[in-house]
């Protein structure tokens, strides 16, 4: 099903016709829609209050808490879309892997995936494994009304990197060693993760998510030839698995300037761009037929209001003439960002792009 067709019974008309959804479909919009990666999180005092004393993974499994956290930035900032509050390792935890999110470190896997025998630990994900997701999205869509909810998942490469390394890495030496040294095992690992990721996205869409974003956070560590050969097939499989729902599919990674065209080829309707490549150049690399999302440097928000507005105008000017543009940061909101700076930014983009 084309992203330009309204899937009967899946999305309320008000959500389908929202500025965010129109921009995803490259249709005229009343203003450039805005949302922020990590908009629900540590930059908000109300988030820190409701999360106090609750571990991250447990937070993701409490539907009422997920609902409150997801709604907080919509209430405060007036953004054009909500992003479901979760973590990329949630589906891996749901299938029984021994992992945790350690404060100040990130996801840590007790027993890394290093051998073919280890693949047996990656069983299929069922809707029952993540029933709390279905419940939370049901609560959210009732509260959000015409504001779209974006579901999300980690892409196979980024999940594989965590699983093989055992945690965050700057060099990805173990993951790359498997990719180069045992390409069959690597391909089978990513294929298994593609099935798990697709199942996780399907649960979110069927529960009411209006769009989905695939985060390939660390894929910028690869050269284009390695991406095309060793990663792209798994990403294609994920996007194809959810194509029939007709919801917009967004693809984002960090440091992916050299991969933008390939990431679009993988099946995204919207390609997220980090702050390193101007949007007009990103459009040239991606080619026609895709909307773009981005791409203000998150650190700009620590500067004066005047400086933020100047840099924002640069982003909007570079986006002039794009088929579809969703304003976002070039990565996630940083924890020490002043929430009021985000609210002012939303207001500024809306006012400057009002049509």
ABEGO torsion letter per residue (X at the ends): XBAABBBBGABBAAAAABAAAAAAAGBBBABBBBBBBGABEAABAAAAAAABGBBAAAAAABAAAAAAAAAAAAAAAGBABBBBBBBAAAAAAAAGBBBBBBBGAEBBBABBBABAAAAAABBBBBAAAAAAAAAAAAAAAAAAEABBBBBBBBBAAAAAAAAAAGEBBAAGAAAAAAAAABAAAAAAAAAAAAAAAAAAAAAAAAAGBABBBBBBAAAAABBAAAAAAAAAAAAAAAAAAAAAAGBBBBBBBBGAAAAAAAAAAAGBABBBBBAABBAAAAAAAAEBGBBBBOBBBAAAAABBAAAAAAAAAAAAAAABGBABBBBBBABBBBAABBAAAAAAAAAAAAAAABX
